[in-house]
Amino acid sequence: MKTATISQTKNSLSALLDLVRQGETILIMDRTCPIARIEPIVRGDASDTVGRIERLERGGWIRRGNESLPDELLDEPPPMPRAGADILAVLLSERDASR
C-alpha cells in the first residue's frame, strides 16, 4: 500500500489516481495519522490499460501515433530468427555496450 501526505495528494492527484486504476491502494496521511484511503472500485477491466497508457504518455515515455497502421504490415508474418541465433547473447552485449 502506497502512502501520500495531503500536500503530495494535492500536487499529484492524477498520478495517484492512475496508480489506483492499476489496482494500488493509497493511504492519505495527515503528518503521521492516516485519514483516508483511496481504493479501486473495479479491478482488471479495460480502464487499467487506458490509465497506464495515459501515465506513460504524461511521463514522456511514449507518444501515441495519429495514423493507423498499414494493412500490409499486419498481413506479413513476423521475421524468423536465423538458425543458431542466440538472442540472450545479443541482449547481453547490448546491455554491456550501453554502460
PETA-V163075 format. One record per pair of residues at least 6 apart in sequence whose ideal C-beta (glycine too) atoms are under 6 Angstrom apart, sorted by sequence separation. I is the first residue (numbers start at 1). J is the second residue. D is the distance in whole Angstrom. If there is no record, write none. Layout:
BEGIN
i | j | d
I | J | D
I | J | D
END
This chain:
BEGIN
i | j | d
56 | 62 | 5
27 | 34 | 5
28 | 35 | 6
28 | 36 | 4
16 | 26 | 5
27 | 37 | 5
26 | 38 | 4
25 | 39 | 5
23 | 40 | 6
20 | 38 | 5
9 | 28 | 6
20 | 40 | 5
23 | 43 | 5
2 | 24 | 6
4 | 26 | 6
1 | 25 | 5
2 | 26 | 5
3 | 27 | 5
4 | 28 | 6
5 | 29 | 5
6 | 30 | 6
1 | 27 | 6
3 | 29 | 6
21 | 47 | 6
22 | 48 | 6
21 | 48 | 6
21 | 51 | 3
18 | 51 | 5
18 | 55 | 4
END
